[in-house]
Amino acid sequence: MAWRPLRGLVVGWAALFAVGVVQAHGVHETGAAEASARRPSDLWEWLFGQAEAAAHVRIDQAAGYRYIESDGLPDHRTGSFPNRNNPHRIQGKSHTYRVPLTPRRAGSATGIGHNAFGVAINGVPFDPATAEFWNRDRSWNYEAIGGPRDLGLDASNAHVQPDGSYHYHGIPLGILEQGDPRRAPMQIGWAADGFPIYAPWGYRDAGNAGSGMVELRSSYRLKSGSRSSGPGGRHDGNFASDFEFDPVGGDLDRCNGREGVTPEFPEGTYYYVLTDAFPFIPRCWVGQPDRSFMKRGGQAGGPGAEPRGESGRGPAGGPGGGRRGPPQEAIDACQGRSSGASCVINTPHGELDGSCRKVRSGEMACVPAGGPPPR
């Protein structure tokens, strides 16, 4: 087995797998007892989900991907947690996300289900769905903003899940206050498909940086009349299904985005926009979302997506933590290969040689070989 470090990050087999943990600035070696207590429960979690956030948030580029590692703690003032409507305390988490450096639009949009839509530049996830349902029916999911229940959101439209994860349900005002989003488009994060996420203001003419700035409007509106099933009653915004897309009703498309130029992309790109009206955070992706944003048991756009319960229901864990299956990198490395074939895994910290094997999930994945690396 060979370990080929990137950007001068030297990690030895013994340091990685026996007595150490990877930090944002290198390797921190510990005593055996301490290492045993801190060692993750499986190899995948070790390689991809346990990088300590010594730098709070770290963004690397490797093998065609952007890796975002963070402790999940915001870099701005938050509300008081726990509070009357959100009884959970903010805790540092170990988030590891991956997005393509050159995203591409797919033939059709993919609904996000109950997965994380993207991640902010401070490493906090954008996670619009809730775990509150009408009559325990998961097809009727209450909205966090404008819904009938006060979920204890703070001024940045965020609150805390039972596992301590702080996450945004709408525009993160604490991030916007650190810049001047009305002067020029302000990038505030990355979506799971790799396209950038921006604050609510953009150029009046999407392709002309000299056209002045305006607040971009969502193209969704409340449906008229009453619901034909479920809780009944008039469409009042309590549920996502109360809204419908109006292609001429605003500035943005069905996924709350548009094509245009920005300071970071002067030649133009597709980008998403967070708005102060539904959908607040987009509810679909135009490209292919990375698996690192999928919650345990959840699939993009699928009815089986499982939320992390914000009032205690549903599994905890979340993207980048508690992973029990092989990461997409390990699966990609063995596409079209037979069992036993040699392979290379690209990780946030370098490359690892291994062999293709079927793992517990039934998938063929690249598994690092045992033994020390050759010298």
Rosetta blueprint (number, residue, H / E / L):
1 M L
2 A L
3 W E
4 R E
5 P E
6 L L
7 R L
8 G L
9 L L
10 V L
11 V L
12 G L
13 W H
14 A H
15 A H
16 L H
17 F H
18 A L
19 V L
20 G E
21 V E
22 V E
23 Q E
24 A L
25 H L
26 G E
27 V E
28 H E
29 E E
30 T L
31 G L
32 A H
33 A H
34 E H
35 A H
36 S H
37 A H
38 R H
39 R L
40 P L
41 S L
42 D L
43 L H
44 W H
45 E H
46 W H
47 L H
48 F H
49 G L
50 Q L
51 A L
52 E E
53 A L
54 A L
55 A L
56 H L
57 V E
58 R E
59 I E
60 D E
61 Q E
62 A E
63 A L
64 G L
65 Y E
66 R E
67 Y E
68 I E
69 E E
70 S E
71 D L
72 G L
73 L L
74 P L
75 D L
76 H L
77 R L
78 T L
79 G L
80 S L
81 F L
82 P L
83 N E
84 R L
85 N L
86 N E
87 P L
88 H L
89 R L
90 I L
91 Q L
92 G L
93 K L
94 S L
95 H E
96 T E
97 Y E
98 R E
99 V E
100 P E
101 L L
102 T L
103 P L
104 R L
105 R E
106 A E
107 G E
108 S E
109 A E
110 T E
111 G E
112 I L
113 G L
114 H L
115 N L
116 A L
117 F L
118 G E
119 V E
120 A E
121 I L
122 N L
123 G L
124 V L
125 P E
126 F E
127 D L
128 P L
129 A L
130 T L
131 A L
132 E L
133 F E
134 W H
135 N H
136 R H
137 D L
138 R L
139 S L
140 W L
141 N E
142 Y E
143 E L
144 A L
145 I L
146 G L
147 G L
148 P L
149 R L
150 D L
151 L L
152 G L
153 L L
154 D L
155 A L
156 S L
157 N L
158 A E
159 H E
160 V E
161 Q L
162 P L
163 D L
164 G L
165 S L
166 Y E
167 H E
168 Y E
169 H L
170 G L
171 I L
172 P L
173 L H
174 G H
175 I H
176 L H
177 E L
178 Q L
179 G L
180 D L
181 P L
182 R L
183 R L
184 A L
185 P L
186 M L
187 Q E
188 I E
189 G E
190 W E
191 A E
192 A L
193 D L
194 G L
195 F L
196 P E
197 I E
198 Y E
199 A L
200 P L
201 W E
202 G E
203 Y E
204 R L
205 D L
206 A L
207 G L
208 N L
209 A L
210 G L
211 S L
212 G L
213 M E
214 V E
215 E E
216 L L
217 R L
218 S L
219 S L
220 Y E
221 R E
222 L E
223 K L
224 S L
225 G L
226 S E
227 R L
228 S L
229 S L
230 G L
231 P L
232 G L
233 G L
234 R E
235 H L
236 D L
237 G L
238 N L
239 F E
240 A H
241 S H
242 D H
243 F E
244 E E
245 F E
246 D L
247 P L
248 V L
249 G L
250 G L
251 D L
252 L L
253 D L
254 R L
255 C L
256 N L
257 G E
258 R E
259 E E
260 G E
261 V L
262 T L
263 P L
264 E L
265 F L
266 P L
267 E L
268 G L
269 T E
270 Y E
271 Y E
272 Y E
273 V E
274 L L
275 T L
276 D L
277 A L
278 F L
279 P L
280 F L
281 I L
282 P L
283 R L
284 C E
285 W E
286 V E
287 G E
288 Q L
289 P L
290 D L
291 R H
292 S H
293 F H
294 M L
295 K L
296 R L
297 G L
298 G L
299 Q L
300 A L
301 G L
302 G L
303 P L
304 G L
305 A L
306 E L
307 P L
308 R L
309 G L
310 E L
311 S L
312 G L
313 R L
314 G L
315 P L
316 A L
317 G L
318 G L
319 P L
320 G L
321 G L
322 G L
323 R L
324 R L
325 G L
326 P L
327 P L
328 Q H
329 E H
330 A H
331 I H
332 D H
333 A L
334 C L
335 Q L
336 G L
337 R L
338 S L
339 S L
340 G L
341 A L
342 S E
343 C E
344 V E
345 I E
346 N E
347 T E
348 P L
349 H L
350 G E
351 E E
352 L E
353 D E
354 G E
355 S E
356 C E
357 R E
358 K E
359 V L
360 R L
361 S L
362 G L
363 E L
364 M E
365 A E
366 C E
367 V E
368 P E
369 A L
370 G L
371 G L
372 P L
373 P L
374 P L
375 R L
